[in-house]
Amino acid sequence: MRILLIHNRYRSGAPSGENRVVEQEGEALAALGHEVMRFGRSSDDIERWSLAKKASLPVRTVWSQEVFRDLKAALRAHRPEVVHVHNTFPLLSGAVLYACRDARVPVVATIHNYKLACANGTFFRGGTVCHDCARHLPARAVLHGCYRESPVATAPVALAMSLHRRAWRSLVSAYVFISGSQRDLLRGLDLPSERAFVRYNLIPRRDRPRTARTPTVVYAGRLDEAKGARLLMAGWDCYLGKSGEPGLNLAIAGGGPLEDEVAAWAATRPSVAMKGTVSSDQCAELISGARAVLLPSAWEETFGLVAVEAMAAGVPPIAAGHGSFTELITPGFDGVLFSPGDPASLALAIADAEKNPERFEVCGDHARKTYEERFDPRRSVEDLLDIYRFAITHPV
């Protein structure tokens, strides 16, 4: 099959699960002999633009004539059987859908976040979950300045969402939601249900010797409010306050806007180690030796790559009980769910991991079996190919 992947890469300074997913799926398809081509842009390029070109970014976010022209040329040159669209923000724009329409090439779109209904893509505002725009046009997003905390910056994002909403409904042959909870939260978009599929992200196996467990719990992810960095700190302090001499250590891997705040906090707590931004292999090694992995997300995660990566390593996740985590994790069997936004509940889960290492070891064995049964990468690729075949045989 000839497949064209379309993706606007996120900035390299911030670890991106979406970038990894696109790369891993492309590699898996190519390994099976499919012809995989790529078209895209990188947000890193914006830093090299002239001031005049940077000033044009809001317009390009709404419509990129350059992308429309270049993609039409790429479609003529490569003649793919199907186009798989991932992220289009901010440099690709909805122009990619119209270029594919004109070339009569079916489109499969993976919906990685909530961007089609939420200006910041997270359904999260002011430190809490927000669904104000879930079933409405995003006027409230402009009022609240949901993108970069600026009404001016939000306005073109909201305009693009509104202008292209009909195209997203009518020019896509198959939609891929990465969890059932994400699909349900985006029902307000009125996307055709007969063309909607739930398919979890592909998480490759890592065949490596099992690492000896240490009395450590790991947080691996972006250090920002939505990911729960402040809840992580509050929960750990609550755990320390009740445990006296802690029996567990906390390792934190990642960077982000709260990195300095988290580092200052960690510097006064000997049980906490900052690992900084690490490579994918280093992160996997860190996770594989842990008692558990902490996922304190304040927003409703659309999938949760780290949770399933931990399961693949036989390590149970301890996650906030909302969003996709409630369908990925079976509490008490292959992981733990705690009350979202509640540091005391997180602290109790951490204390449980300290006091019951044998039970968490068994939980980790179950987590590995869950990965094999529900997230098998070979079946994941076959499911994706089935969706491609559906799109090819059911063009819009």
C-alpha positions as CSV (number, residue, x, y, z in Angstrom):
1,M,0.0,0.0,0.0
2,R,1.2,3.5,-0.8
3,I,0.7,5.7,2.3
4,L,1.4,9.4,2.8
5,L,1.7,10.5,6.4
6,I,1.0,14.2,7.1
7,H,2.2,15.7,10.4
8,N,3.2,19.0,11.8
9,R,6.0,18.1,14.2
10,Y,5.9,19.7,17.7
11,R,8.9,21.7,18.9
12,S,11.9,19.5,19.8
13,G,12.4,21.4,23.1
14,A,9.2,19.8,24.5
15,P,9.0,15.9,24.4
16,S,6.0,15.0,22.1
17,G,4.2,11.7,22.4
18,E,2.5,12.5,19.1
19,N,5.8,12.9,17.3
20,R,6.8,9.5,18.6
21,V,3.6,7.8,17.6
22,V,3.8,9.1,14.0
23,E,7.4,7.9,13.8
24,Q,6.7,4.5,15.3
25,E,3.7,3.8,13.2
26,G,5.5,4.9,10.0
27,E,8.4,2.5,10.9
28,A,6.1,-0.3,11.6
29,L,4.2,0.1,8.3
30,A,7.5,0.3,6.3
31,A,8.8,-2.8,8.1
32,L,5.8,-4.7,6.7
33,G,6.8,-3.6,3.1
34,H,4.3,-0.7,2.7
35,E,5.6,2.3,0.9
36,V,5.5,5.1,3.5
37,M,6.0,8.7,2.4
38,R,5.9,11.8,4.5
39,F,4.7,15.4,4.1
40,G,4.9,17.9,6.9
41,R,6.3,20.9,8.6
42,S,8.2,21.4,11.9
43,S,7.3,24.0,14.5
44,D,11.1,24.4,15.1
45,D,11.3,26.2,11.7
46,I,9.3,29.2,13.1
47,E,12.4,30.3,15.1
48,R,14.3,30.7,11.9
49,W,11.7,32.8,10.1
50,S,12.1,36.5,9.5
51,L,10.0,38.9,11.6
52,A,7.8,39.6,8.6
53,K,7.1,35.9,8.1
54,K,6.5,35.3,11.8
55,A,3.9,38.1,11.7
56,S,2.0,36.0,9.1
57,L,1.7,33.0,11.3
58,P,-1.8,33.7,12.5
59,V,-3.0,33.8,8.9
60,R,-1.1,30.6,8.0
61,T,-2.8,28.9,11.0
62,V,-6.1,29.6,9.4
63,W,-5.1,28.8,5.8
64,S,-1.7,28.0,4.4
65,Q,-1.7,28.5,0.6
66,E,1.9,27.3,0.5
67,V,0.9,24.0,2.1
68,F,-2.1,23.7,-0.2
69,R,0.1,24.1,-3.3
70,D,3.0,21.9,-2.0
71,L,0.7,19.1,-0.9
72,K,-1.1,19.0,-4.2
73,A,2.2,18.7,-6.0
74,A,3.3,15.9,-3.6
75,L,0.0,14.0,-4.2
76,R,0.5,14.2,-8.0
77,A,4.1,13.0,-7.6
78,H,3.6,10.2,-5.1
79,R,0.0,9.1,-6.0
80,P,-0.7,7.6,-2.5
81,E,-3.7,5.2,-2.1
82,V,-4.5,6.8,1.3
83,V,-3.3,9.9,3.2
84,H,-3.0,9.7,7.0
85,V,-3.3,13.1,8.7
86,H,-2.0,13.6,12.2
87,N,-1.3,17.1,13.6
88,T,-2.0,20.1,11.4
89,F,-1.4,22.9,13.9
90,P,0.0,25.5,13.4
91,L,1.8,25.3,10.0
92,L,-0.2,22.9,7.9
93,S,-3.8,24.2,8.6
94,G,-7.0,22.7,7.2
95,A,-5.6,23.3,3.7
96,V,-4.4,19.7,3.8
97,L,-8.0,18.4,3.7
98,Y,-8.9,20.4,0.6
99,A,-5.8,19.4,-1.2
100,C,-6.6,15.8,-0.7
101,R,-10.2,16.4,-1.8
102,D,-9.0,18.0,-5.0
103,A,-6.7,15.0,-5.6
104,R,-9.5,12.5,-4.8
105,V,-7.3,10.7,-2.2
106,P,-9.1,9.3,0.8
107,V,-8.1,10.7,4.2
108,V,-7.7,8.9,7.5
109,A,-7.3,11.3,10.4
110,T,-5.9,10.4,13.8
111,I,-7.4,12.7,16.4
112,H,-4.6,12.9,19.0
113,N,-6.0,15.6,21.3
114,Y,-9.1,17.8,21.7
115,K,-7.9,20.5,19.2
116,L,-10.9,20.2,17.0
117,A,-13.1,21.4,19.9
118,C,-10.7,23.2,22.2
119,A,-8.3,26.0,21.4
120,N,-5.6,24.7,23.6
121,G,-6.3,21.1,22.8
122,T,-6.6,19.9,26.4
123,F,-10.1,20.7,27.7
124,F,-8.2,22.3,30.6
125,R,-8.3,25.9,31.7
126,G,-7.3,27.8,34.9
127,G,-6.0,24.7,36.6
128,T,-9.2,22.6,36.1
129,V,-11.0,20.6,33.4
130,C,-13.1,22.8,31.1
131,H,-15.7,21.7,28.5
132,D,-17.1,25.1,27.7
133,C,-16.4,24.7,24.0
134,A,-17.1,21.0,23.7
135,R,-20.5,21.5,22.0
136,H,-20.2,25.1,20.9
137,L,-18.2,27.2,18.5
138,P,-15.1,28.4,20.4
139,A,-16.2,32.0,21.2
140,R,-15.6,31.4,24.9
141,A,-12.0,30.3,24.2
142,V,-11.3,33.8,22.8
143,L,-12.9,35.4,25.8
144,H,-10.8,33.4,28.2
145,G,-7.6,33.5,26.0
146,C,-7.3,29.8,26.2
147,Y,-4.4,29.6,23.7
148,R,-1.2,30.9,25.3
149,E,-3.4,32.9,27.8
150,S,-4.0,35.5,25.1
151,P,-7.3,36.4,23.4
152,V,-5.3,37.8,20.5
153,A,-3.3,34.6,20.1
154,T,-6.5,32.5,20.5
155,A,-8.6,34.4,17.9
156,P,-6.9,32.9,14.8
157,V,-7.0,29.4,16.4
158,A,-10.7,29.7,17.1
159,L,-11.3,31.1,13.6
160,A,-9.5,28.1,12.0
161,M,-11.5,25.7,14.2
162,S,-14.8,27.3,13.1
163,L,-14.0,27.7,9.4
164,H,-12.8,24.2,8.9
165,R,-15.3,22.3,11.1
166,R,-17.5,21.4,8.1
167,A,-14.5,20.1,6.2
168,W,-13.5,17.9,9.2
169,R,-17.0,16.4,9.1
170,S,-17.2,15.9,5.3
171,L,-13.7,15.4,3.9
172,V,-12.4,12.6,6.1
173,S,-13.1,9.0,5.2
174,A,-12.1,7.6,8.6
175,Y,-11.5,9.0,12.0
176,V,-9.2,7.3,14.5
177,F,-9.7,8.2,18.2
178,I,-7.0,7.0,20.5
179,S,-9.4,6.1,23.3
180,G,-13.1,5.6,23.8
181,S,-13.2,8.4,26.4
182,Q,-11.7,10.9,23.9
183,R,-14.3,9.9,21.3
184,D,-17.1,10.4,23.8
185,L,-15.8,13.9,24.9
186,L,-15.7,14.9,21.2
187,R,-19.2,13.8,20.4
188,G,-20.2,17.5,20.2
189,L,-18.3,17.8,16.9
190,D,-21.0,15.5,15.3
191,L,-18.4,13.6,13.3
192,P,-20.1,10.7,11.4
193,S,-20.1,7.7,13.8
194,E,-20.1,5.1,11.0
195,R,-16.6,6.4,10.0
196,A,-15.2,6.6,13.6
197,F,-12.8,4.0,15.0
198,V,-11.2,3.7,18.4
199,R,-7.6,2.4,18.1
200,Y,-5.0,2.8,20.8
201,N,-1.6,4.2,20.0
202,L,1.1,1.7,18.9
203,I,3.6,1.0,21.7
204,P,6.5,-1.1,20.4
205,R,8.0,-3.9,22.5
206,R,11.3,-3.3,24.1
207,D,13.0,-6.7,24.3
208,R,15.6,-6.2,27.1
209,P,16.7,-8.0,30.2
210,R,14.4,-7.3,33.1
211,T,15.9,-4.6,35.3
212,A,16.1,-5.3,39.1
213,R,13.4,-3.4,40.9
214,T,14.4,-0.5,43.2
215,P,12.3,1.2,45.8
216,T,11.6,4.0,43.4
217,V,8.5,5.5,41.8
218,V,9.0,7.4,38.5
219,Y,7.3,10.4,36.9
220,A,8.2,10.7,33.2
221,G,6.6,13.5,31.3
222,R,6.2,17.2,30.6
223,L,6.4,19.4,33.7
224,D,3.4,21.5,33.4
225,E,0.1,22.1,35.2
226,A,-2.1,20.0,32.9
227,K,0.2,16.9,33.4
228,G,-0.1,17.3,37.1
229,A,3.3,18.5,38.1
230,R,2.0,20.5,41.0
231,L,-0.3,17.7,42.1
232,L,2.8,15.4,42.0
233,M,4.7,17.7,44.4
234,A,1.7,18.1,46.7
235,G,1.1,14.3,46.7
236,W,4.7,13.5,47.5
237,D,4.7,16.0,50.4
238,C,1.6,14.4,51.7
239,Y,3.3,11.0,51.5
240,L,6.4,12.3,53.3
241,G,4.3,13.9,56.0
242,K,2.6,10.6,56.9
243,S,5.5,8.2,56.4
244,G,8.2,9.8,58.5
245,E,11.3,8.2,57.0
246,P,10.2,7.5,53.4
247,G,10.7,4.0,52.0
248,L,10.5,5.1,48.4
249,N,12.4,7.6,46.3
250,L,10.9,9.7,43.5
251,A,12.7,10.1,40.1
252,I,11.4,12.8,37.8
253,A,12.3,12.8,34.1
254,G,11.2,15.5,31.8
255,G,11.1,19.3,31.2
256,G,8.6,22.0,30.7
257,P,7.4,25.4,31.9
258,L,7.4,24.3,35.6
259,E,10.8,22.7,35.5
260,D,12.5,25.4,37.6
261,E,9.7,25.3,40.2
262,V,9.9,21.5,40.4
263,A,13.7,21.6,40.6
264,A,13.6,24.1,43.5
265,W,11.1,21.9,45.3
266,A,13.2,18.8,44.7
267,A,16.4,20.4,45.9
268,T,15.0,20.5,49.5
269,R,13.8,16.9,49.5
270,P,16.6,14.2,49.5
271,S,14.1,11.5,48.4
272,V,13.5,13.3,45.1
273,A,15.9,13.1,42.1
274,M,15.6,15.3,39.0
275,K,16.8,13.4,35.9
276,G,16.1,16.1,33.4
277,T,15.1,15.4,29.8
278,V,16.2,11.9,28.9
279,S,16.3,9.9,25.8
280,S,13.6,7.3,25.0
281,D,16.0,4.4,25.9
282,Q,17.0,6.1,29.1
283,C,13.4,6.7,30.1
284,A,12.6,3.0,29.4
285,E,15.4,1.9,31.6
286,L,14.3,4.2,34.4
287,I,10.8,2.9,34.2
288,S,11.7,-0.7,34.0
289,G,13.5,-0.6,37.4
290,A,10.7,1.2,39.2
291,R,8.1,-0.1,41.7
292,A,5.5,2.0,39.9
293,V,5.0,4.9,37.5
294,L,3.1,8.0,38.6
295,L,0.6,9.7,36.2
296,P,-1.0,12.6,38.1
297,S,-2.6,14.2,35.0
298,A,-5.0,17.1,35.8
299,W,-6.4,17.1,32.3
300,E,-8.3,14.1,30.8
301,E,-5.6,12.3,29.0
302,T,-6.6,11.2,25.5
303,F,-4.4,8.1,25.8
304,G,-1.4,8.0,28.1
305,L,1.7,6.7,26.4
306,V,3.7,6.4,29.6
307,A,1.0,4.2,31.3
308,V,1.2,1.6,28.5
309,E,4.9,1.9,28.2
310,A,5.1,1.0,31.9
311,M,2.8,-1.9,31.4
312,A,5.0,-3.1,28.6
313,A,7.9,-3.1,31.0
314,G,5.9,-5.0,33.7
315,V,5.5,-1.9,35.9
316,P,2.1,-0.9,37.3
317,P,0.9,2.7,36.7
318,I,-0.6,4.8,39.4
319,A,-2.8,7.2,37.5
320,A,-5.5,9.8,38.0
321,G,-8.9,8.2,37.7
322,H,-10.3,10.1,34.7
323,G,-9.9,10.4,30.9
324,S,-8.4,7.4,29.1
325,F,-6.8,6.0,32.3
326,T,-10.1,4.5,33.4
327,E,-10.2,2.3,30.3
328,L,-6.5,1.5,30.1
329,I,-6.1,0.4,33.7
330,T,-8.0,-2.1,35.8
331,P,-7.6,-0.9,39.4
332,G,-6.0,-3.5,41.7
333,F,-5.2,-5.8,38.9
334,D,-2.7,-4.1,36.5
335,G,-2.5,-0.7,38.1
336,V,-4.0,1.8,40.5
337,L,-6.4,4.7,40.0
338,F,-6.5,7.6,42.5
339,S,-9.0,10.4,42.9
340,P,-8.2,13.1,40.3
341,G,-6.8,16.3,41.7
342,D,-6.5,14.8,45.3
343,P,-2.9,14.8,46.7
344,A,-4.0,12.8,49.7
345,S,-5.4,10.1,47.4
346,L,-2.2,10.1,45.4
347,A,-0.2,9.9,48.7
348,L,-2.2,6.8,49.8
349,A,-1.4,5.0,46.5
350,I,2.3,5.8,46.9
351,A,2.3,4.6,50.5
352,D,0.6,1.4,49.3
353,A,3.4,0.8,46.8
354,E,5.9,1.2,49.6
355,K,4.2,-1.2,52.0
356,N,3.3,-3.9,49.5
357,P,6.2,-4.5,47.2
358,E,5.1,-8.1,46.5
359,R,1.6,-7.2,45.6
360,F,2.9,-4.5,43.2
361,E,5.3,-7.1,41.7
362,V,2.3,-9.3,40.9
363,C,0.4,-6.2,39.6
364,G,3.3,-5.5,37.3
365,D,3.1,-9.1,35.9
366,H,-0.6,-8.5,35.2
367,A,0.3,-5.2,33.6
368,R,2.6,-7.0,31.2
369,K,-0.1,-9.4,30.3
370,T,-2.5,-6.6,29.7
371,Y,0.0,-5.0,27.3
372,E,0.3,-8.3,25.4
373,E,-3.5,-8.8,25.2
374,R,-4.7,-5.3,24.5
375,F,-1.8,-3.3,23.1
376,D,0.0,-5.9,20.9
377,P,1.9,-3.8,18.3
378,R,1.4,-6.3,15.5
379,R,-2.3,-6.3,16.0
380,S,-2.2,-2.5,16.2
381,V,-0.6,-2.2,12.8
382,E,-3.2,-4.7,11.3
383,D,-6.0,-2.6,12.8
384,L,-4.5,0.5,11.2
385,L,-4.3,-1.2,7.8
386,D,-8.0,-2.3,8.2
387,I,-8.9,1.4,8.7
388,Y,-6.9,2.3,5.6
389,R,-8.8,-0.3,3.6
390,F,-12.1,1.0,4.9
391,A,-11.2,4.6,3.9
392,I,-10.1,3.4,0.4
393,T,-13.4,1.5,-0.1
394,H,-15.6,4.1,1.5
395,P,-14.3,7.5,0.1
396,V,-16.3,10.6,0.9
